[in-house]
Amino acid sequence: MKIQKDIPINQIITAYPQTIKFFNDMQMSCSSCFAVSFDTLENGALMHNMDVDTLLIKLNQFILSNPAKIVPVSAETNSPK
């Protein structure tokens, strides 16, 4: 998924769970906010007095440098090893 400023924040967090740390580090607390289901990245930036283009660059850099950790699943039990 290409991150754009018009994407709801919860879609970003769902696709890239590691971004919870990014948003917390940016003092945005998105993982605990009810508004993430409808607020876009742009609206979140505006609510926190941030430049959306700068936030977008930093977010994409974070995602590239912090890939999601994938938990291996056993083929026999279909559960994490």
CORCOR-V481467 format. One record per run of one state. SS is the DSSP state (@ for helix, = for strand, . for the rest). FROM is the first residue (numbers start at 0). LEN is the number of residues. If there is no record, write none. Layout:
# CORCOR-V481467
ss=SS from=FROM len=LEN
ss=SS from=FROM len=LEN
This chain:
# CORCOR-V481467
ss=. from=0 len=7
ss== from=7 len=1
ss=@ from=8 len=7
ss=. from=15 len=3
ss=@ from=18 len=7
ss=. from=25 len=4
ss=@ from=29 len=3
ss=. from=32 len=1
ss=@ from=33 len=4
ss=. from=37 len=2
ss== from=39 len=1
ss=@ from=40 len=7
ss=. from=47 len=4
ss=@ from=51 len=14
ss=. from=65 len=7
ss== from=72 len=1
ss=. from=73 len=6
ss== from=79 len=1
ss=. from=80 len=1
